[in-house]
Amino acid sequence: MRHGRGVGALNSAADMTFLDCTNSGHALRVAGIGRAVSGVATAGPGLHGFSNTDNGVVGLAVANALNGVQGQAHNPGASGVYGQHDNNGYGVAGRSRNIGVFGESTGNGLGVYGASSDGPAVQGASINGSGVRGVSANSVGVVATTNSATAAGGNAAGIWRFSSCASMPRSGVLACPPAPFPRGQAAD
């Protein structure tokens, strides 16, 4: 690459380079065999996207087994992909005809983890299927525990049994897990 001015040259400036386009198409379009655009910053984000009327950043992949957006982090206290919403919306959302959000742990960690100080940490809802389903090939499908002596109205249940279905009036828990996971006691 040669030094100089213009495209195909290595340029440097002390001030911001501003590109203004009044066309409704691309203000800047870059095509490359390798990475079309690379953003590197010594302080601050390497790439920042902002829009008043559309998504801040959009990623699209058409080849098989490739992601529209990929995030990777090396700091053990950070996330590969992080989402934050400041006005009561979803921090991270997924939508698909198959799996909306998928989590996998390649070690002995958790595939998906939810935490909340007051509300449910994880909630599942379905119109015609199971709200929450647990499946295991070699262990218990769902394990529920509580450390509270006053949970579930004083009955301290790991699983609170409740059903509003007239055909199953007795219990929201359809099967008792085997020992050593005793069923939590709750009112029918």
Secondary structure, 3 states (H helix, E strand, C coil): CEECCCCCEECCCCCCCCCCCCCCCCCCCCCCCCCCCCCCCCCCCCCCCCCCCCCCCCCCCCCCCCCCCCCCCCCCCCCCCCCCCCCCCCCCCCCCCCCCCCCCCCCCCCCCCCCCCCCCCCCCCCCCCCCCCCCCCCCCCCCCCCCCCCHHHHCCCCCCCCCCCCCCCCCCCCCCCCCCCCCCCCCC
